Amino acid sequence: MKKNMYQLLWAILLISVKTISAQSPDSCADLALIQLNVLEFTPTDQTISFHLKNIGNQATDLQGPSLNLEDNATVSIYFSRDSILDQSDILHSKVTLGEFPLNPIAAGETFTIISSNPLTLNFNEYHFLIAVANADYLTECSKLNNVKVTPFDIPYVRLSMPSIEADPNGQVALPVFASGFTNMLGMQFSIQLPESSLFHFDSVGSIHLPGLSGQDIALRNDHLGMIWLSTEANGTAWPGDQPLFYLFFTPVQAVDTCVSVHFDGEFLPIEFYRAQLNGLQAIPYGLESGTMCLRVFNDCSGLVHIENGKPIANALVQLNEFSTYTDATGHYHFDQIPNGVDYAIHVSKGGDYLNGISIADIIAIKQHLLEILPFDSPYKYIAADVSDDRHLSVIDLVLIKRLMLGVIDTLPNPYVWKFIPESYVFNHPEAPLTEEFPVVAELTNPAKAEQGVNFIGVKIGDVTLDARRNLQEQPVEIREAITWEASWDAATLNGPYKTINILAKNDQKLEGLQLSLPLLSGIEILDVESDVLNGFDDQDYYVRKSKSGEELNIVWVNESTAIRTINAGDPVLRLRIRTDNNLSTPDLFTTTKGRMMNMVEDSNNDPYAIRIETRASAPKNNFEINSISPNPANSFTDIALTVPKPGEVEIKIYDMQGRFIWAYRQVEEAGVQRIRVPLASWSAGGYIAQCRMGTTYLSEKFIKVSYQVLN
């Protein structure tokens, strides 16, 4: 409900008089407001007559100082929100005592100020503040004199109706307001109603004005007239804090339109009268029309997903001033969308730049640039443009590599994700960076968006579609793994400078490599070298410092078109370190996971996780199952066993019903031994591996899953 715009104004009389001479504070004169007449008062023009009297120092004989020309005292009239004269008050008018039209005023004399000024204010927030003072002694005189607060009412009424949004399927209630008034004896006005083809006028109801009834209101054609008379001899007071009454309408059509409802004098002239000592006083008034707007609402929904159709959750979707987030299935929905307005839908999502980026993306971009395996969709071009220069080049590879190494934490591209309307058809799908593809969907008619407005999300830097698309999704898991072994170089064991060799355990064709190795405290990396990774140099590794410690990050890509083969036993990497700690080989690296997954990519662009094991300086004395990996598995899994001394090792595998499935029995050397278990022909489900050496039996569970589950 809208409050009335204009309420009663209260006069606050603050009187302070000062003379320019250095008199004592008790020489300050006091004035009293004798009478106030409002000659004219509208929201844009105010003429007021103030009658004041010099009452000296409030002595009974009215003897006191006169206000003379040489006193240089002034009378200032302000609009004020309170009774304190300060810089927030708005000056209405100001006159100097002793100058025309004010002559010197002795104690007991009266004088009149007629003030007029066209100020435009929201008068229900202000009061009158009258100050009679010399600025030199204003504070002292105001403090000593008894500040008088004299209320008065402004004879002005404002009729108003608000603007409202109407539901085409329900009744509309339009309130009619009047600002506060006192001593009102009678009023009349008329209202022009909207077209009956849009709104049917039903009735007048919820009447709050005392003495007003349905008998006082009549309808003539498209006008509604009201005549009201007060039942009180001295008139009625109205606070203006609620509507006089309500007009009720029923919408006829479900269309998007707005109509005006306004006051006019065509049926009845607009008049207000209040009681005065000498009879009736006509009151000036102001009018404010109302508006009723019909809105037809629609829904708007859609799906946000990556190129392969997988949904993106927790993406922010904005439709003009409305916003929502996609759910776990990538869907969003807006309801109560008004027609008749053009809308723009924009999708955004933050997160880590490193999300979804791996050595596989560098290799894919490199192969595209070399035209070995060009991109097959325009979205991969957009993802690869991490420099945001609309051109793919080696700089994009360098930026991704520096991001993976931890040299930089952000990319020049200001977006972690970009979202493109699914309906957009690229003019040049083989060169999408040359065109201005949209990132906003324009919606001119929500009623026609029944099929949904879908978006395709592109994670910048992720051309292989590995990014996590919601907080619950686990990082992309590589099921198959290869094992490398880290060990001390025996020739460097003495002294603080040592070398760690990371050896390949199997033959492998490599196209790229990424490693994150969190370092134990006290280890300083001096250099990283490789004799088998062609082109490997100091730009391929970086020691990243963080609050949790230091981390060695390595990113290498085969720069040659020739396939690079690593043989079993080759030292893939040599880490030259300095440490004063007496570390055993298992203590080389912490168990904390690094910022990247340890992985390689082979010449067929197939990824493999890297598992780095450490060779102890002395063999363990216990027979142990180190791991069964991958787990879950599809075509095979490896059982890694610690064999304390040469001897026979036996493995038997049973399904969950206890049925025997597979067996292995062979003499193994001391150390970590891996036995591969073929699973391709096995049924999906859980299995138990029972391992025996001598009289020691060990068991561990693993799971076989189908290919579809893994992919």
N, C-alpha and C positions, 0 to 999 in steps of 0.2 A: 504494500500500500504506500502510495507516495504521500509524503508530508506536504502540508500547505507551504507555499514558498514565502509567504509574507505573514508574519505574526505581529502582535502589538509591539510597538517600540516604546521603551521606557526612557524617560528623561532623567539624566543624572546631573545634578547641579554641583559642580565642584568650583568653589569660589576662592580665589586667592588673589590678594591685591598687594602690590609692592610699589614702593616709590624708589626713584633712582638715587635719592640721597641716603646716606648711611644712618637711617633711623633704627631704633631698637625694634625688635619684632612686634612689640605691642602696639606699634603704629599702623599695622596692617589693617586695612578696612575690610569689613564684611558686607556682602551683598546677599539679598534674598530674591528668589524668583517669585514675583507677585502673580503673573499671569502669562500664559502661553497660548497663542492662537495659531493654528495652521491655516494659512491663507490658500495654499495649494500644495498638494503632495502627490506625486506620481513617481514611478520608478526612475524617471529621467529628469524630474524637476521638483525642487522642494523650496517653498517660500514660507518662512516661519517668522512670527512676531513674538519677540521675547521682551517682557516687561520686568525690569529689575529695580531694586531699591537699595540705596546705601544705608545700612543699619549700623554704621559706625563699628564699634567693637562690641556689638550686641548689648550695649547699655540700654537701660529702660528709657532714658531720656533721649536716646538716639543721638547723643553728642559724641562726636569722634572726628577723625581726620576727614577732610574733604578730598575728593579725587580731582586734582587740578591738572592743567595742561602740563606743568613742569614735572608732574609725577611720572609721566611717560608710561602710564598703565594701559593695558590692552584688554579687550574682551575677545576671546577666541572661542569659536564654536566648532566642536569636533564630532565626528562619528566614531564611537569607541565600542569595543567589545566588552569593556569592563569599566570600573569607576576610577581607573588609574590613568593619569595623563602620561603617555610615553610615545615612543617613535612609531608604534604600530597604529596609532590613531590617525584618522583621515580628516584633514582640515576642511571644514565647510566654508567658513568665512571668518574674517578678523577685522576689528576696528580698534582705533586708538582713542582712549578717553581724552576729552579736551579738544578734539578735532571734530569738524562737522561730520555727522549731525549731532555729536555729543558735546555738550558744553560742560564746564566744571560742575561736578555734582557734589553738593555738600551732604553732610549726614542728614538722613531723613528724606532726601529727594529721590525721585524715581526717574528712570529713563527707559527708552524703548530701542531695541535693535530689530530691524527687519532684515532677515537673512535669506538670500536666494542664490541657489547654485545648482546647475544641471549635473549632478553626480549620478552615476549608474552603479548601484550597489545591491547586494542581496540583503535588504534591510532587516530581514528577520534575524540577522546575526549581529546587528549593531544597536547601540543606544546613543542618546545625545549626551555630550560632555561639554559643559560650559566652564571655561577658565577665565577668571579676571585676575591678571597678575602682571608684575614686572619680573622678567626672567631672572634678575639678579637675586631675588629673595623668594623665588617660587617655593623652594623646598621648605624653608623655615615657616613661611606664612601658611602654607597648606597644612603643616604639622600642627601649628598652634590654633588655627581656626577650626571651628567645628564644621567638617565637610557635610553638606546637606545632600540627601538623595531625594529628589522629588519626582514621583512617577507621573507620566502623562501618556495618553494614548493617541495614536495617529489615526485620524479618520480616513482610512483607506482600506478597501477590500479587493482582494484578487480572487477571481474565479478560475479554476484550472481543472483540466482532465489530463491524465497521463497518456503515454504511448505504451500499448500492451501488445504482446504476441498472442494470437488467438488460435486455439485448436479447432480445425475445421469440423471435428467430430463431437464437439461439446459446446455448451452454452458459454457465452462471453459475458463477464461482469465488468462494466466500466465505471469506476468511481468518479463522483463529481465533488470537488473540494472547494471550500471557501476559506480564505485566511481568517485569522482571529479578529473578532470585533467586540465592542461593548455598546450597550444601550441601543441596540438595533430594534427599531419599531416595525419595519417592514421592508420587503424586497420583492422584485419581480425580474425575471429574465427568461429567455427562450433559447433552445438548443436546436440546431439543424441536424437532423439524423442522416446517416449514410444511406446510399441507394438500397432500396428494398430488394433489388436483384442480387445483392451480395449479403446483406444482413437483414434479418427480419426482427423488428423491434418487438420484444415480448412484454416487458413491464418495467415499472419502477419499484425498487424494493430496498430492504436494509436501510430504512430511513433513520437517521440519527438526530437531525435538527429538531429540537423541541417544538411541538405544536404543528409540525408539518405532517400532512396525511395525503392519501391518494386523491381526496376531494380538492386539493389545492393544485393538482397537476392535470393538464389536459393535452390531448394530441390533436393537431390539425395538420392534415396532409403529412408533410415530412418534417414538421416542427413540433417540438415539445415545449409547452409553456408552463411556468410555475409562478404563483402568487402566494406569498407567505406573510402573515401578520403575527406579531408577537402577542402573547397572552399576558405579558407583564406590563404594568403601567409605565415603568421607567425603561422599558426595552429589555432585550435578551442579550446576554453575553455568550460568546461562542469561542472556545479555545483554539479551534482550527486544527486539532490534532487527529481528526478522523473525517471521513467523507460526510457531506450532507446527506447523500443517498447514492444508490447505484442504479445504472441503466443496464438492463439485461437484453442481450441479443442472441439470436441463433443464426449461425452461418448458413447461407443458402447454397453456396458453391464451394467446392474444394479446389481453390485456385490460389496462386501466389500473388497477393496484392495487398496494398495498404490504402485505407480510406481515412479521411479526416472527419472528426466530429467537433464542431465548434459552436461557440456562443454567438448569437446574433439578436438583433432587435426587430426582426421581421414579423414575428408573431406578437411578442410583447416587448416594449422598450425596456432596456436594462436600467433599473433604478434601485438605489439603496437610501434609506432614511433612518436617522437615529435621533434620539431624544436630546434636546438642548434646553438650557434655562429659558430661552425665549421661544421655544417651540420645536420645530423640525429643522434638521440639518441634512442637506443632500450630501452624500459621501462619494468622492471620486473612486473609480474602480479600474482594475486591469483585467485582461482576459488572456487565457492560455488554452489553445485548442488541444484536443486529444487526438490520438491516432490508434486505429485498430488494424493490425496486420495479420493476414491469414498466411500460414505457412504449411505447405505439404511436405512431409518429411519422408525420407528414404533411408535405406541402409546402404552401406558400402563395405565390401570385404575383399580379401585377396589372400594370396599365398606368396611367401618369400622363400626362395630356395636357391641352391647353387646350380651350376650348369647341368649337373647330372641328375637333378631332381630331388636331391636330399634337402630336407627343410632346414631353415635357419631360425633358431629360437632367440628370444630376447632382443630382437631388433626393434628399434624405435621407429614407429610409423607416425608421421605427422600429416594431418589433413587440415590445412589452414590453422585455425587456433586449437583444433582438437588433436589429441595424441593418444597413442596406445602402444602396447608391445606385442610382438608375435608370441604365440604360445609354443608349446613343445613340438607341435606339428608344423610350425611355420606360418600358421594362419593368423590373420588379424580381422577385426570387425568394428565398424562404426555404425551406430544407429542414430535415429533422430537427426539426419542431415537435411537441412532445408533445401528445397528446390529454389531456382531462381538466382543462384550464386555460383560463380565459377570457383572451382577448387583445384588446389595443387597438392599432390601426394608425394611426400619425400620420405625415404627410408635411410636410416643411418645406424651404425654399430661401431663401437670402439673396441678396445682390447689391445693385445700385445702384437706389435708388428711381426714378431718372430713366429706367431701362430701359423702353423701349416707350412713354414718354409724349411726346406732341407736341401741337401746336396742334390737331390733328385730334381729340384726346380732349376738349379744352376745348370745341370746337365741338359735338361729339356730346353732351356733358353739357348744354351750354346749350340745344341744340335739344330735348333731352328735358325739361328744366325748363319750356321754353316750349310744350311739347306739340306742337312742329312735327314731330318725329320721335322718338316715345317708344321706349325700350329694348324690344327684342324677346326678351330672355332675363333670367332672374334673376341670372345671373353678371355682367352689365354693371352692375346696381345695386350689387353687392358691390364691383366694381372701382372704381366712381365714388365710393364712400364713403371718401375718403382721410382725412377727419377722424375716422373711426371712431366717429361718434356715432349710427349707424344712421338717418341722415336725410340726404337729398340737398338741398343748398342752394347758394347763391352762395359760401359759405365753402369748399366743395370746389373750386370754380373758382379762388378766390383762392389757395388753398394750392398747387394745381398750377401756377398761373402763377408764384408766388414760387419754387417749386422749379425751374422752367424758367429763370427769370431768374438763379438762383444766390443769391438772398437767403437761402434756407434750403437745407440739404442733406438733411434728413430730413422725414418726415411724422408727424403725430400717430398714425396707424395704426401699431402696433408691428410689423406684418407687411409684408414686401416682397411676399410671395406668400401666398395662402390656398389651402388644398386641401380640397375637399369631396368626400365619398364619392359616386361616380357613381350609386350606387343610391338616393340620397336624392331623394325627390320633394317639391318645395316645395308646401306647402299653399296659399300665395299667391304664385305666380310673378310677379305684377304688383306685389307688395310684399314681397319676400323679407327686407328688413331688419327687418320687424316680427316675424319668427319666429326662434327659436333653432335655426338650421341647424347640423348637426354638422360638426366638423372632424376627428373621429376615427371610424374604422370599428370597431365592436365585433364581435369574432369569437369566438363561443362554442363553435364546433366546427370546427376546421381541416379536418376530413375532408370537410365540406360546402362548402368554398371552392374546388372544382375549377374553377369558371368564372372565378376571379380576383376580387380586390378592387381595383377601379379608382377613380382619383381624377381630378377635374377641377381644374386649377390656375387660379387667378385672380391675375394680376399687378395689384397695387393701383395705380390710376390709369390703367391701360391698358384702355379700353373698346373700342378698335379692333383689339385682338389683334395689336399690332405688336412685342411684347416678344421679345427674344432668349431662346430656350429652352435654349441650351447655349453653352458657351464657344467652340465652333467655328463656330457660326452667325453669319453676317454680319448687321449691322444691316439693317433693312428698307430696301430700295433703291427709290427712286422713279425710274422710267426716263425720264420726260419732264421737261423743264426749261424754265424761262423765264429770260431774261437781263435784268438791271438793270445800269445803268452808274453808276459813281461818278466824280465830277469836281469840281474846285475851282470855287467861285463866284468868278469873275474879280474881282468888286468887293472881295473880302476877301483878296487875295493878299499885300498888303503888311502887315507887322506880325505879331505873334504870334497874333492872334485871326483864325481862318479859319473858313470854312463849306464843308462837303462836301455836295454834292447827290447823292442816289441817285435816278436817273431810270428810269422804266419804258420799256422798248423796244417793248412791244406793248400793245395793249388787253387788259385782264384784269379779270374780275369776282372780287373778293376777299371771302372770309368770315373769313379769319384769316391771321396772319403770324407766323413765328418766325425770328429771325436770331441767330447767334453770330459776332461779328467780333473775333478776337484782334487787339489793338492793338500797333503798334510802340512801342518805348520812346520816351518823350518826347512822346507825344500825351496830352493831358488832355481828356476829354469834359466840356464845360460844360453842354450841353443837347442834347436831341433833339426835333425838332418835325416835325409833318406837317400839311399843309393838306388832304390828300385822304383820310386815314384818320380817319374821324369818331370823336370821343371820345378820340383819342390824347393822353396826358398823361404826367407823370413817373412814374406807376405802371406804365407799360408798358415801361420800360427800366431796366436796372441795370448798373453797371460792377462786375464781379466780379473781385476780386483773388485771385491764386493764386501759387504758387511760380514758375510758368512765365511770369507776367506778368499784364497786365490784359486783360479781355475784355468787350466791349459786347454784352449780351444784350437782345433786343427780343422781346416777346410782345404781340401785339395781336389782339383779337377784335372783329368787327363787332357792336356792341351794338344795332344797329337791325335790325328785321325786313326792311327794304328792302335790296335788293342794292346793293353798293357797286362801282362801275365805275371802274377806273383806266385812263386813256388813255395812249397812247404819248407820251412826252415829259413826262409829269407828274412833278414831284419827289415821289416817294413819301415820302422822309425827308430832313430837313436835320440834319446833324450839326455843331454849333458846337463848335469845339475850340480849344485853346491849345497852341501848340508853338513852340519856338525853332529847330526843325530846318528845314532847307531841303529839304523833301520834294517829290518829283515825285508825280504822281497814282498811278502803279503801286506806290508805296511806302506807300500809306495803311494797308494791313492786312497782317498777316503771312500766310504761306502755311499756318500751322498751323491744323488744324481745331478748331472750337470745341466746346463741350459739347453743342450741339444741331445737328441738320441744318438747313441754311438751306432753308426751304420755305414755301409758301403753300397755302391750300386755297380752291378757288373755290366758287361758289354751288351747284354740284352735288356738293359734298363730295369732289371729286377733288383729290388732292394733286399739287403740282408742286414740284420742286426749284428753288431760286433760284441762278443763277450770276451773281455780281457781277463785272463787268469794269471796268477803270479806263481812262479816256481819257488818253493821254499828252499832255503839253504840246506835244510835237512829234511828227509822224508818224514811224513807223519807215521805214527805207530799204530793207527787204528784204520780198520776197513770202514769206509763211509760212502754213502750216496751223496755226491756233491749236488747233482741237479738232474732233472729230466726235462729236456727242452728241445723243441718248443712244446709248450703245454698250456692250452689245448694244441693239438697237432692234427695234421690231415694225412699227408703221405708218409711221413716218418717222424721219429723222435730219437734223440740221443740220450743215453743214460751215461752220465759221467760218474766214475767211481774212483775213490782214492784207494790204491792198492799199496799197503805198507811194505810188502816184500814179494818177490816173485812167487807165483803160485796159481792154483786153479781157481777160476771164477765161474760161478754158475748163476744164470738168470732164468727164472721161470715167470711167465705172465699168465694171469687168470682174469676172466671177466668178473663182473660183479655178482654173478650167480655161482662163482667158484669153479667154473669150467676151465680146464687147461687150454691155452691158446698157442703159446710159443715158448721156445727154450733156446738157451745159448750156453755153451760150456767150452772153456778154453783156458790155457795157461797164459797169464798176463805178467808183464814186467812191472816192477815197482814204479809208482808214480800215478798221475791222473790218466785214466784210460777211459775211452769213449766207445760205447757199443751202440751201433745204430740199429733201431728196431723198425722194420718195414710195416707200414700201417695201411697201405693203399687198399688192400682187399678186406680190411676189417670193418665190422659194423660200427657205426657211431655209438659212443657210450663210454662208461668209465671202466678202467682196468687197474689191476694191482700188479706192480713189478716186485717180485721177490728175488733178492740178490743174496748169494751165499759165498763166503770164503772161509774154508775150514769149518769151524763150528759157529761162526758168526752169521746170523740171518738178519737181513734188513728188508723192509718193505716200504713202498711209496706209491701213491695213486697218481694216475694221469688220465687225460680225457682225449678221446678221438672224436673229431667233429667232421661234418661234411664240408665240401669245398664251398657250397653256397653260404654257409655260416661264416666262414673265414672271409668271404668277399662281400 
